C-alpha cells in the first residue's frame, strides 16, 4: 500500500475524528480499541495493537488489536519481552521504528510473525499511562509494505497516543469515582444495618460478618465477657484458609487471641501487635491492630484488624468507628441480659440444691418456665477455683459465661449458675454413660485456663434422676471440691481419684471421728510433739511395709535392732497391739485421718 503524508487540513480533521472516537466511550477496553483503530485508519497503517508490559513476569500482553484481515483467535496475545521492542520503547521512553521486520536481526520474534502475518515496517510508542492492573502500555502500528516513517508520522501517532493517555486517565478517574461511590453506598448501608442490628438486639456473629464483608482487611471480634472469638476471613490464607481459620479461632487459637485482646485494653489505641500463633505442628505470625470495645469505661471486647490490603481509607475508618460502637452495645447488652437471667436461674437452682422448696410441683413449673425440666435425669458438675475456699467470693462472671456457652453447645437443656465460690452446671444425662459429662468437663477445663491462667477443679456427681436427688448430688460435688482443695488437686477428678481414705475426711470434723483418732494415737502424737520422737511415723511406715521388720528398717534407714526397740517402746508406753488384722486396720485408719487433719490445718 502507499504511505502518503497528510496535509495540514487533513491532519487536523484526522486528529478531530480520532479525538471524538477515543472519547466516545468511558469503558477502558472499548476506548483502547477505538484508539488503535484511529491510529491505523487515520494514519493509513494496516494494523496495530495496544500492549501492557508485565516486567515482573517478562511478557507483553495484547489488550486491544486492529487487524481486519485475520481471524482474531489465530493471533498471538502474549509476547516474551526478550523478543519484543515494547520494552525498549518503554525503557527509553521514545518511539522504536523497525524499518523492515522481514530483515530484523534485533527482534527475531517480530521477524517470524511478520512473515506469518505479512507486515513490514513497525512503529512502537510508549503511551505514558497504565492499564487497570497498573502495567505500563505501548502502542504498535504496522504497515504491509516497507515505508519511510517521517517526523510527521511520528508526531501524528504521538498525538494519538497523548489523546489516548488523557482518555485512559479519565477512564481511571471515572472508575475510581464510581468505585468510591459504590463503596460509600455499601458503607452507608452497612452502617444503617448495624444500627438496625443494635436496635433489634441482633447477635455479634451476624454483625461481624456484615463488617467483614465490606472492610478491606480481615477482622475478628473478641467477646471478653464470654471469652469467645468470632473470626472472618483468614489473615494468612497460605497457612489457614477461611474455614480452618474460623474453626481454629473458636478452639486452639481462642486463648492467645483473647489474651492479646485483654492486654490491648490498657495499651495506646494505635499500637500494633505481632501475634505468634500455634496451630497443629507449626507456628505462624500475624500482625494485628486491636481496637478495644468499651461501654461506660468498661471493656467488653475487642475488634481485631489484620492489615493486608494497605488500602484503608477515610470510609473504612468511618465504618470502623460505627462497627466499634455497634459491637460494644451488642456485647454489653448481651452481658447485662446474661447477668439478669443468671441471677434468676441462680435463685431457683439454689433453692433446689439446698432443699428449700415446699411444693415440688411449683418448683418444676418454675423450672420449665426458665427452660429446663426437673423430671429429666441429669448429672451435676461443679467447677471450682484452685486454692482454699473463700466464703462470700462468687465465681467470676467470665468463667460463668464461658461454662454456660460450652454447656449449651453440647446440650440445649444445660443450666449453669454460680453458687458461692463454685460454678454449677446441670447437664441432662444421656443414659448411664459418663462420657458426655467427661467430654464437657475436659473442654471446660481448657476454656477455664484461658480465663484463670490456671487449671480449675472439675467434678461430677452420680446420676441424679429427679428433684429430690439434687441436694445429695450437690453435697457430693462440694465434698469432692473440698477434698481436691485440701490435697492440692486440680483438673477433671472423680471420687476414685482420691482413694478410700480422703473420702473419710468429709466426716473428720465430727466429734466421733476426732474421739476415734485421739483414742487410737492421740497419746503417741502428743508424746512426739513434746519429746521430738517419731513414734507415729514409725507406726505408719511399719504398717506400710506389711508389719515386716526388716523391710521397714531398710525403708527408714535404721538397724533392725533399733526398729525392734522402738516398736517395743511404743507398746510399753501406749499399749498398742498389732497382733490382729482388725487392730492393724484401725490403727492405720487413725494414722491416715490424723495426717489429713494435720495437713488441712497447715494449709488453712
BABAGU-617529 format. One record per residue (C-alpha): residue in one letter; x, y, z. Coordinates in Angstrom, 3 decimals, padded with zeros to 6 digits, always signed. Last residue first. Example, Ala and Ser with C-alpha at 12.3 -4.5 7.8 and 13.67 -1.06 7.14 Angstrom:
REM residues 2
 type        u        v        w
    s +013.670 -001.060 +007.140
    a +012.300 -004.500 +007.800
//
This chain:
REM residues 604
 type        u        v        w
    x -005.537 -023.312 +106.207
    x -002.923 -025.493 +104.557
    x -001.341 -026.489 +107.879
    x -004.749 -027.336 +109.334
    x -005.555 -029.427 +106.265
    x -002.247 -031.270 +106.550
    x -002.891 -032.067 +110.241
    x -006.415 -033.256 +109.539
    x -005.131 -035.470 +106.771
    x -002.290 -036.889 +108.874
    x -004.644 -037.749 +111.763
    x -007.104 -039.383 +109.388
    x -004.360 -041.557 +107.957
    x -002.956 -042.507 +111.382
    x -006.436 -043.404 +112.671
    x -007.134 -045.573 +109.625
    x -003.776 -047.350 +110.023
    x -004.507 -048.042 +113.697
    x -007.958 -049.454 +112.987
    x -006.638 -051.577 +110.099
    x -003.834 -053.027 +112.273
    x -006.244 -053.726 +115.139
    x -008.691 -055.508 +112.790
    x -005.894 -057.519 +111.159
    x -004.790 -058.886 +114.573
    x -001.482 -058.755 +116.517
    x -000.755 -055.064 +116.166
    x -001.024 -054.046 +119.852
    x -000.563 -050.513 +121.166
    x -000.193 -050.339 +124.943
    x +000.976 -046.734 +124.901
    x +004.331 -046.670 +126.689
    x +005.305 -050.362 +126.547
    x +003.922 -050.955 +123.056
    x +005.693 -047.877 +121.735
    x +008.949 -048.948 +123.468
    x +008.713 -052.389 +121.898
    x +008.304 -050.807 +118.493
    x +011.332 -048.572 +119.097
    x +013.479 -051.500 +120.302
    x +012.520 -053.548 +117.253
    x +013.445 -050.620 +114.990
    x +016.832 -050.182 +116.628
    x +017.546 -053.907 +116.288
    x +016.637 -053.747 +112.563
    x +019.215 -051.029 +112.031
    x +017.524 -047.975 +110.661
    x +017.405 -046.384 +107.184
    x +013.632 -045.961 +107.304
    x +012.956 -048.202 +104.292
    x +015.578 -050.724 +105.416
    x +014.109 -050.900 +108.903
    x +010.596 -051.331 +107.454
    x +011.715 -054.185 +105.199
    x +013.497 -055.909 +108.097
    x +010.547 -055.638 +110.467
    x +007.754 -056.726 +108.157
    x +004.489 -055.243 +109.528
    x +003.051 -055.027 +105.954
    x +005.596 -052.412 +104.899
    x +003.014 -049.604 +105.064
    x +002.117 -050.710 +108.615
    x +005.728 -050.294 +109.752
    x +005.982 -046.948 +107.959
    x +002.894 -045.634 +109.776
    x +003.983 -046.986 +113.159
    x +007.412 -045.377 +112.786
    x +005.852 -042.085 +111.673
    x +003.640 -042.031 +114.772
    x +006.660 -042.883 +117.003
    x +008.905 -040.134 +115.637
    x +010.230 -038.592 +118.870
    x +010.662 -034.863 +119.492
    x +009.784 -035.119 +123.167
    x +006.656 -032.959 +123.449
    x +005.348 -033.204 +119.885
    x +006.086 -036.934 +119.632
    x +004.474 -037.614 +123.006
    x +001.339 -035.721 +121.920
    x +001.131 -037.820 +118.754
    x +001.506 -041.093 +120.691
    x -001.166 -040.066 +123.224
    x -003.611 -039.197 +120.443
    x -002.949 -042.442 +118.542
    x -006.084 -044.606 +118.901
    x -008.190 -042.691 +121.410
    x -007.459 -039.353 +119.771
    x -008.321 -040.652 +116.316
    x -011.607 -042.233 +117.488
    x -012.569 -039.143 +119.502
    x -011.989 -036.936 +116.485
    x -014.124 -039.283 +114.406
    x -016.976 -039.254 +116.927
    x -016.772 -035.493 +117.487
    x -017.290 -034.779 +113.775
    x -014.708 -032.718 +111.919
    x -013.256 -035.698 +110.082
    x -016.547 -036.595 +108.401
    x -015.634 -035.246 +104.949
    x -012.156 -036.583 +105.604
    x -013.487 -040.094 +105.124
    x -013.400 -039.521 +101.394
    x -009.653 -038.931 +101.695
    x -009.171 -042.524 +102.877
    x -010.833 -044.597 +100.181
    x -008.883 -043.414 +097.128
    x -008.932 -039.788 +095.942
    x -009.027 -040.363 +092.171
    x -011.914 -042.801 +092.645
    x -014.205 -039.935 +093.644
    x -013.654 -038.383 +090.241
    x -011.437 -035.524 +089.036
    x -011.041 -033.312 +085.951
    x -008.265 -030.811 +086.712
    x -006.944 -029.900 +090.128
    x -005.525 -031.483 +093.255
    x -003.990 -029.568 +096.137
    x -004.974 -032.181 +098.728
    x -007.190 -029.807 +100.685
    x -008.520 -028.171 +097.523
    x -009.352 -031.512 +095.940
    x -011.099 -032.670 +099.109
    x -013.248 -029.542 +099.191
    x -014.141 -029.965 +095.537
    x -015.045 -033.617 +096.252
    x -017.306 -032.597 +099.147
    x -018.944 -029.858 +097.118
    x -019.773 -032.312 +094.345
    x -021.218 -034.873 +096.771
    x -023.289 -032.189 +098.507
    x -024.669 -031.201 +095.103
    x -025.672 -034.796 +094.362
    x -027.285 -035.130 +097.794
    x -029.277 -031.911 +097.331
    x -030.323 -032.802 +093.728
    x -031.792 -036.245 +094.380
    x -035.242 -034.996 +095.455
    x -035.781 -033.260 +092.118
    x -035.227 -036.358 +089.998
    x -032.869 -038.934 +088.493
    x -029.445 -037.515 +089.532
    x -026.781 -039.791 +088.068
    x -023.600 -039.598 +090.114
    x -021.983 -036.236 +090.630
    x -019.330 -034.557 +088.512
    x -016.044 -032.872 +089.417
    x -013.908 -030.104 +087.907
    x -011.099 -028.278 +089.734
    x -009.591 -025.334 +087.862
    x -006.355 -025.229 +085.837
    x -004.687 -021.828 +085.803
    x -004.435 -018.752 +083.593
    x -007.926 -018.121 +085.012
    x -009.930 -017.182 +081.924
    x -007.963 -019.107 +079.289
    x -007.376 -021.995 +081.657
    x -011.147 -022.094 +082.138
    x -011.636 -022.840 +078.437
    x -009.356 -025.878 +078.549
    x -011.025 -027.179 +081.720
    x -014.461 -026.577 +080.165
    x -013.486 -028.823 +077.245
    x -012.362 -031.603 +079.562
    x -015.521 -031.246 +081.672
    x -017.748 -031.456 +078.587
    x -016.110 -034.661 +077.440
    x -016.353 -036.090 +080.952
    x -020.073 -035.292 +081.123
    x -020.689 -036.871 +077.718
    x -018.580 -039.911 +078.783
    x -020.483 -040.730 +082.000
    x -022.801 -043.186 +080.259
    x -025.964 -044.187 +082.104
    x -028.336 -042.798 +079.504
    x -027.641 -039.376 +078.021
    x -027.811 -037.219 +081.144
    x -029.057 -033.621 +081.054
    x -026.264 -031.325 +082.347
    x -026.777 -029.111 +085.423
    x -023.661 -026.950 +085.661
    x -022.678 -025.443 +088.994
    x -019.934 -022.810 +089.157
    x -018.378 -022.568 +092.593
    x -017.426 -019.815 +095.066
    x -020.952 -019.248 +096.378
    x -023.274 -020.747 +093.794
    x -022.777 -019.556 +090.214
    x -025.225 -020.889 +087.632
    x -025.247 -023.066 +084.500
    x -028.255 -024.881 +083.038
    x -027.981 -027.413 +080.192
    x -031.147 -028.087 +078.166
    x -029.614 -027.119 +074.810
    x -026.920 -029.775 +075.216
    x -023.309 -029.652 +073.977
    x -023.369 -026.050 +072.745
    x -025.339 -025.032 +075.833
    x -022.601 -026.467 +078.079
    x -019.903 -024.534 +076.187
    x -021.795 -021.249 +076.429
    x -022.675 -021.680 +080.106
    x -019.075 -022.566 +081.003
    x -017.757 -019.452 +079.250
    x -020.426 -017.228 +080.775
    x -019.645 -018.494 +084.297
    x -015.899 -018.099 +083.793
    x -016.451 -014.507 +082.704
    x -018.833 -013.837 +085.588
    x -016.127 -014.943 +088.028
    x -017.281 -017.322 +090.760
    x -018.602 -015.501 +093.806
    x -016.481 -014.730 +096.874
    x -018.588 -014.910 +100.067
    x -016.562 -017.646 +101.684
    x -013.034 -018.075 +100.323
    x -012.237 -021.707 +099.658
    x -008.582 -022.591 +099.682
    x -006.710 -022.737 +096.377
    x -007.837 -023.648 +092.899
    x -011.134 -022.241 +091.569
    x -014.072 -024.600 +091.497
    x -016.164 -026.121 +088.751
    x -019.042 -028.319 +089.859
    x -020.956 -030.689 +087.626
    x -024.398 -032.058 +088.377
    x -025.561 -035.000 +086.309
    x -029.084 -035.097 +084.976
    x -032.206 -037.255 +084.678
    x -035.167 -035.281 +083.179
    x -038.084 -034.617 +085.554
    x -036.589 -031.268 +086.560
    x -037.045 -029.954 +083.005
    x -035.203 -026.831 +081.939
    x -036.155 -023.648 +080.107
    x -036.836 -020.972 +082.719
    x -040.596 -021.504 +082.507
    x -039.967 -025.231 +082.903
    x -038.014 -024.576 +086.117
    x -040.880 -022.525 +087.533
    x -043.290 -025.406 +086.854
    x -040.968 -027.952 +088.499
    x -040.593 -025.763 +091.584
    x -044.369 -025.349 +091.865
    x -044.941 -029.095 +091.502
    x -042.329 -029.843 +094.164
    x -044.183 -027.617 +096.686
    x -042.182 -026.663 +099.760
    x -038.773 -025.815 +098.331
    x -035.708 -025.105 +100.432
    x -033.840 -028.272 +099.525
    x -030.434 -026.569 +099.290
    x -029.927 -027.959 +095.776
    x -033.384 -026.783 +094.639
    x -033.466 -023.325 +096.256
    x -030.012 -022.600 +094.884
    x -031.195 -023.703 +091.447
    x -034.119 -021.254 +091.641
    x -032.143 -018.237 +092.823
    x -029.291 -018.985 +090.445
    x -031.617 -019.162 +087.446
    x -032.984 -015.697 +088.189
    x -029.470 -014.349 +088.766
    x -028.228 -015.917 +085.544
    x -031.017 -014.266 +083.569
    x -030.007 -010.833 +084.862
    x -026.287 -011.459 +084.277
    x -026.941 -012.850 +080.805
    x -029.022 -009.819 +079.851
    x -026.345 -007.439 +081.080
    x -023.617 -009.265 +079.126
    x -025.715 -009.485 +075.972
    x -026.424 -005.752 +076.141
    x -022.749 -005.025 +076.745
    x -021.717 -007.095 +073.745
    x -024.359 -005.566 +071.490
    x -023.530 -002.001 +072.541
    x -019.803 -002.546 +072.026
    x -020.402 -004.201 +068.639
    x -022.466 -001.254 +067.385
    x -019.977 +001.359 +068.620
    x -016.962 -000.495 +067.258
    x -018.662 -001.059 +063.911
    x -019.548 +002.621 +063.565
    x -015.940 +003.611 +064.284
    x -014.601 +001.016 +061.850
    x -017.032 +002.059 +059.121
    x -015.863 +005.664 +059.402
    x -012.258 +004.439 +059.357
    x -013.045 +002.442 +056.221
    x -014.619 +005.487 +054.583
    x -011.489 +007.514 +055.358
    x -009.214 +004.964 +053.733
    x -007.745 +001.519 +054.417
    x -005.876 +000.479 +051.264
    x -002.832 -001.369 +052.684
    x -004.583 -004.617 +051.762
    x -003.282 -006.948 +054.449
    x -003.725 -005.409 +057.890
    x -005.333 -007.816 +060.419
    x -007.993 -005.852 +062.304
    x -009.065 -007.093 +065.737
    x -012.179 -005.619 +067.335
    x -012.118 -006.004 +071.103
    x -014.500 -006.895 +073.901
    x -016.449 -005.697 +076.913
    x -014.012 -003.111 +078.247
    x -015.710 -000.943 +080.885
    x -015.299 +002.828 +080.630
    x -019.063 +003.316 +080.139
    x -019.004 +000.896 +077.210
    x -015.660 -000.050 +075.669
    x -014.721 -002.144 +072.649
    x -010.921 -002.175 +072.475
    x -009.375 -001.783 +068.975
    x -006.580 -004.260 +068.279
    x -004.392 -003.758 +065.216
    x -002.909 -007.080 +064.218
    x +000.184 -008.522 +062.566
    x +000.155 -012.284 +062.182
    x +002.892 -014.804 +062.951
    x +002.891 -018.541 +062.309
    x +003.665 -021.626 +064.329
    x +003.616 -025.271 +063.334
    x +002.528 -028.780 +064.319
    x -001.185 -028.035 +064.613
    x -001.849 -024.367 +065.131
    x +000.339 -022.085 +067.180
    x +000.066 -018.303 +066.999
    x +002.704 -015.612 +067.388
    x +000.853 -012.293 +067.426
    x +002.660 -009.144 +066.304
    x +000.653 -006.273 +067.713
    x +000.195 -002.692 +066.569
    x -000.440 +000.225 +068.919
    x -002.794 +002.881 +067.552
    x -005.131 +002.873 +070.593
    x -002.423 +003.053 +073.215
    x -002.431 -000.003 +075.539
    x -004.682 -000.660 +078.549
    x -007.261 -002.750 +076.680
    x -004.619 -004.362 +074.466
    x -003.661 -006.979 +077.075
    x -007.216 -008.291 +077.197
    x -007.354 -008.557 +073.405
    x -003.986 -010.351 +073.343
    x -005.255 -012.907 +075.869
    x -008.455 -013.392 +073.881
    x -006.435 -014.087 +070.719
    x -003.966 -016.351 +072.549
    x -006.798 -018.441 +074.102
    x -009.088 -018.625 +071.087
    x -006.389 -020.009 +068.783
    x -006.937 -023.674 +069.619
    x -010.751 -023.603 +069.543
    x -013.112 -020.929 +068.199
    x -010.319 -019.160 +066.319
    x -009.226 -022.551 +064.933
    x -012.651 -023.098 +063.336
    x -012.637 -019.627 +061.775
    x -009.092 -020.082 +060.477
    x -009.902 -023.509 +059.005
    x -012.945 -022.121 +057.168
    x -011.062 -019.076 +055.846
    x -007.992 -020.986 +054.661
    x -005.097 -021.482 +057.044
    x -001.362 -021.102 +056.236
    x -001.480 -019.541 +052.746
    x -004.692 -017.800 +053.761
    x -002.831 -015.835 +056.473
    x -005.216 -013.119 +057.725
    x -008.127 -015.545 +057.274
    x -011.532 -014.027 +056.571
    x -013.964 -013.695 +059.463
    x -013.446 -014.647 +063.099
    x -015.844 -014.605 +066.060
    x -013.819 -015.208 +069.229
    x -015.496 -016.001 +072.570
    x -014.118 -015.452 +076.058
    x -017.711 -014.775 +077.280
    x -017.415 -011.218 +078.647
    x -014.275 -010.576 +076.602
    x -016.159 -011.066 +073.331
    x -013.425 -010.899 +070.683
    x -014.395 -009.847 +067.153
    x -012.132 -010.815 +064.240
    x -011.259 -008.853 +061.107
    x -009.726 -009.430 +057.670
    x -008.807 -006.238 +055.770
    x -010.843 -004.465 +053.064
    x -013.922 -003.901 +055.295
    x -017.156 -004.625 +053.415
    x -017.877 -008.335 +054.023
    x -016.041 -008.267 +057.359
    x -018.485 -005.697 +058.743
    x -021.557 -007.762 +057.867
    x -019.967 -010.987 +059.124
    x -019.102 -009.281 +062.432
    x -022.682 -008.025 +062.790
    x -024.052 -011.516 +062.091
    x -021.726 -013.054 +064.715
    x -022.462 -010.383 +067.343
    x -026.178 -011.115 +067.525
    x -029.066 -008.748 +066.843
    x -030.917 -006.738 +069.512
    x -033.281 -005.088 +067.024
    x -031.992 -001.599 +067.857
    x -028.366 -002.696 +067.654
    x -028.975 -004.709 +064.493
    x -030.796 -001.751 +062.914
    x -027.792 +000.436 +063.735
    x -025.548 -002.126 +062.091
    x -027.808 -002.242 +059.051
    x -027.642 +001.546 +058.672
    x -023.866 +001.491 +058.969
    x -023.688 -001.397 +056.486
    x -025.840 +000.546 +054.006
    x -023.700 +003.648 +054.467
    x -020.569 +001.593 +053.892
    x -022.091 -000.040 +050.790
    x -023.204 +003.309 +049.384
    x -019.788 +004.815 +050.034
    x -018.202 +001.817 +048.354
    x -020.377 +002.292 +045.278
    x -019.474 +005.986 +045.158
    x -015.778 +005.202 +045.619
    x -015.971 +002.547 +042.892
    x -017.610 +005.046 +040.506
    x -015.075 +007.729 +041.377
    x -012.209 +005.295 +040.821
    x -013.741 +004.132 +037.522
    x -014.262 +007.682 +036.395
    x -010.719 +008.593 +037.377
    x -009.299 +005.565 +035.573
    x -011.358 +006.344 +032.475
    x -010.131 +009.953 +032.518
    x -006.547 +008.771 +032.848
    x -007.128 +006.455 +029.903
    x -008.699 +009.286 +027.876
    x -005.730 +011.563 +028.511
    x -003.352 +008.746 +027.614
    x -005.329 +008.101 +024.424
    x -005.073 +011.728 +023.382
    x -001.335 +011.522 +024.004
    x -001.087 +008.308 +021.981
    x -002.964 +009.900 +019.090
    x -000.654 +012.906 +019.333
    x +002.395 +010.635 +019.297
    x +000.992 +008.817 +016.263
    x +000.631 +012.144 +014.432
    x +004.081 +013.317 +015.533
    x +005.617 +010.000 +014.470
    x +004.047 +010.288 +011.037
    x +005.072 +013.942 +010.727
    x +008.631 +013.040 +011.669
    x +008.614 +010.622 +008.768
    x +008.453 +006.815 +008.695
    x +009.745 +005.655 +005.324
    x +007.695 +002.716 +004.193
    x +008.313 -001.004 +003.699
    x +004.990 -002.585 +002.879
    x +002.199 -004.197 +004.862
    x +002.297 -001.478 +007.524
    x +002.420 -001.954 +011.312
    x +001.438 +000.192 +014.329
    x +002.256 -000.592 +017.963
    x +001.014 +001.329 +021.017
    x +002.645 +000.810 +024.435
    x +001.191 +000.365 +027.932
    x +002.538 +000.488 +031.506
    x +001.026 -002.117 +033.902
    x -001.033 -000.779 +036.817
    x -003.596 -003.608 +036.699
    x -006.285 -001.330 +035.252
    x -003.951 -000.296 +032.414
    x -001.125 +002.212 +032.666
    x -000.166 +005.557 +031.075
    x +002.771 +007.172 +029.252
    x +001.818 +005.645 +025.905
    x +005.233 +004.327 +024.844
    x +005.414 +004.113 +021.015
    x +006.260 +001.116 +018.786
    x +006.453 +001.612 +014.982
    x +006.709 -001.338 +012.588
    x +007.501 -001.545 +008.837
    x +006.975 -004.935 +007.154
    x +003.704 -006.794 +007.729
    x +002.649 -010.093 +006.157
    x +001.043 -012.015 +009.013
    x +003.268 -015.116 +009.066
    x +006.372 -013.382 +007.666
    x +005.997 -010.566 +010.204
    x +005.427 -013.137 +012.949
    x +008.905 -014.635 +012.424
    x +010.617 -011.251 +012.073
    x +008.882 -009.985 +015.232
    x +010.323 -012.887 +017.228
    x +013.768 -012.251 +015.730
    x +013.897 -008.699 +017.184
    x +017.416 -007.300 +016.741
    x +018.078 -009.082 +013.425
    x +015.099 -007.539 +011.634
    x +015.016 -008.451 +007.880
    x +011.324 -009.249 +007.483
    x +010.512 -006.607 +010.162
    x +011.628 -003.889 +007.756
    x +012.184 -000.355 +009.066
    x +011.671 -001.286 +012.712
    x +010.988 +002.040 +014.428
    x +011.119 +002.452 +018.241
    x +009.421 +005.508 +019.687
    x +010.790 +007.112 +022.857
    x +010.596 +006.484 +026.590
    x +013.964 +004.668 +026.501
    x +012.769 +001.896 +028.827
    x +009.243 +001.802 +027.366
    x +010.432 +001.771 +023.767
    x +012.975 -000.967 +024.554
    x +010.366 -002.995 +026.490
    x +007.983 -002.849 +023.532
    x +010.680 -003.922 +021.029
    x +009.774 -007.556 +021.750
    x +011.979 -010.680 +021.752
    x +013.144 -010.574 +025.398
    x +009.747 -009.182 +026.382
    x +008.143 -012.542 +025.626
    x +004.942 -011.786 +023.758
    x +001.361 -012.684 +024.635
    x -001.783 -012.396 +022.533
    x -000.714 -014.437 +019.488
    x -003.344 -014.217 +016.765
    x -005.354 -017.061 +015.249
    x -008.335 -016.369 +017.567
    x -008.828 -012.958 +015.941
    x -009.382 -014.195 +012.350
    x -007.140 -012.060 +010.169
    x -007.565 -009.261 +007.577
    x -009.252 -006.643 +009.772
    x -006.272 -006.238 +012.099
    x -006.933 -003.823 +014.983
    x -005.918 -005.075 +018.425
    x -006.639 -004.291 +022.079
    x -005.100 -005.571 +025.346
    x -002.156 -007.577 +023.948
    x +000.089 -008.766 +026.787
    x +003.852 -008.095 +026.918
    x +005.689 -010.670 +028.996
    x +008.604 -010.966 +031.446
    x +006.675 -011.900 +034.593
    x +007.731 -008.844 +036.620
    x +008.038 -006.683 +033.513
    x +004.363 -007.001 +032.648
    x +004.103 -004.567 +029.748
    x +000.551 -003.944 +028.562
    x +000.029 -003.928 +024.786
    x -002.092 -001.767 +022.490
    x -002.287 -003.041 +018.920
    x -001.898 -002.127 +015.266
    x -002.808 -002.954 +011.665
    x -002.681 -001.571 +008.120
    x -001.413 +001.909 +008.950
    x -003.017 +004.757 +006.955
    x -002.640 +007.230 +009.859
    x -006.354 +007.949 +010.006
    x -007.360 +004.299 +009.926
    x -004.456 +002.804 +011.888
    x -004.180 +005.305 +014.745
    x -007.958 +005.704 +014.968
    x -008.499 +001.917 +015.080
    x -005.908 +001.521 +017.813
    x -007.532 +004.283 +019.896
    x -011.044 +002.921 +019.348
    x -009.919 -000.491 +020.654
    x -008.366 +001.235 +023.675
    x -011.621 +003.141 +024.318
    x -013.652 -000.067 +024.256
    x -011.432 -001.666 +026.906
    x -011.365 +001.460 +029.066
    x -015.139 +001.999 +029.126
    x -015.846 +005.725 +029.141
    x -016.633 +005.645 +025.412
    x -016.762 +008.262 +022.669
    x -013.540 +009.859 +023.838
    x -011.295 +007.872 +021.502
    x -013.625 +008.335 +018.516
    x -014.026 +012.069 +019.026
    x -010.256 +012.509 +019.459
    x -009.571 +010.434 +016.328
    x -012.060 +012.430 +014.272
    x -010.503 +015.704 +015.360
    x -006.983 +014.337 +014.806
    x -007.947 +013.213 +011.296
    x -009.507 +016.581 +010.501
    x -006.400 +018.373 +011.759
    x -004.181 +016.141 +009.664
    x -006.386 +016.546 +006.587
    x -006.060 +020.307 +006.875
    x -002.322 +020.122 +007.488
    x -001.624 +017.760 +004.600
    x -001.220 +014.062 +005.381
    x +001.856 +012.159 +004.314
    x +001.388 +009.233 +001.880
    x +002.034 +005.569 +002.694
    x +001.105 +003.628 -000.398
    x +000.000 +000.000 +000.000
//
